[in-house]
Each structure stands twice: as C-alpha cells, then as structure tokens.
Amino acid sequence: MKSKRNKKAIAIEYGQKSAPVVTAKAEGWSAEMIIEEAKKQGVYIAEDPELVEMLGHLELDTEIPEHLYVAVAVILSWAYWLQGITPDIK
C-alpha cells in the first residue's frame, strides 16, 4: 500500500476546449486533499498510476497530447456512464 507521501493526483476537465485539459496536479498530502475534495463533489476517481505519471509531466491548463487521447477517453466515457451522462458531441 502506498503511503500518502507517495500518492499522486491529476485532475482533468473536458468540455471547454477541443481536448481534455490538466487542471490540477499534486503529490503527497496535497494529492490526498484533491482526491478527498473530488469525492465530496461526486467526481469520478480513476486509479491509473501509469497515466498519472504521463499526465504529471504536463503543465497546468495544457491540453493532453494526442497519444493519450484513448486512455483519457476510456476514463471519461466510464465516468459519464456512471453518472448517466451523454456527452454533447459536435
């Protein structure tokens, strides 16, 4: 089991731009705080250490690169499905 000191979190947002954007990232205690707040807000939490590592190299407010579209799309589609949401596809 990972300690909170090693915990990492990345928050992404999709809808305002053409690709998902990294909106927050943190490690350790700050990551735990992001995760706890997301849970309080009813935000879906996915655990994918490899994806977190790749997204962690991006700057905040940066669109994810094309090579990560499929991985992020799987997570977003699962989150939409869990919430009974159908994305507005243009």
ChimeraX attribute file (.defattr): number of C-alpha atoms within 10 A of each C-alpha:
attribute: neighborCount
match mode: 1-to-1
recipient: residues
	/A:1	4
	/A:2	6
	/A:3	8
	/A:4	13
	/A:5	12
	/A:6	11
	/A:7	16
	/A:8	21
	/A:9	25
	/A:10	21
	/A:11	21
	/A:12	19
	/A:13	15
	/A:14	14
	/A:15	11
	/A:16	8
	/A:17	9
	/A:18	8
	/A:19	17
	/A:20	22
	/A:21	22
	/A:22	20
	/A:23	15
	/A:24	16
	/A:25	20
	/A:26	17
	/A:27	17
	/A:28	14
	/A:29	15
	/A:30	16
	/A:31	21
	/A:32	17
	/A:33	14
	/A:34	19
	/A:35	21
	/A:36	14
	/A:37	12
	/A:38	14
	/A:39	12
	/A:40	9
	/A:41	9
	/A:42	10
	/A:43	14
	/A:44	15
	/A:45	15
	/A:46	14
	/A:47	10
	/A:48	11
	/A:49	12
	/A:50	9
	/A:51	14
	/A:52	16
	/A:53	13
	/A:54	12
	/A:55	24
	/A:56	19
	/A:57	9
	/A:58	15
	/A:59	14
	/A:60	16
	/A:61	13
	/A:62	14
	/A:63	19
	/A:64	18
	/A:65	13
	/A:66	8
	/A:67	8
	/A:68	13
	/A:69	12
	/A:70	10
	/A:71	11
	/A:72	17
	/A:73	13
	/A:74	11
	/A:75	16
	/A:76	19
	/A:77	14
	/A:78	15
	/A:79	16
	/A:80	14
	/A:81	12
	/A:82	10
	/A:83	12
	/A:84	9
	/A:85	11
	/A:86	9
	/A:87	12
	/A:88	6
	/A:89	5
	/A:90	3
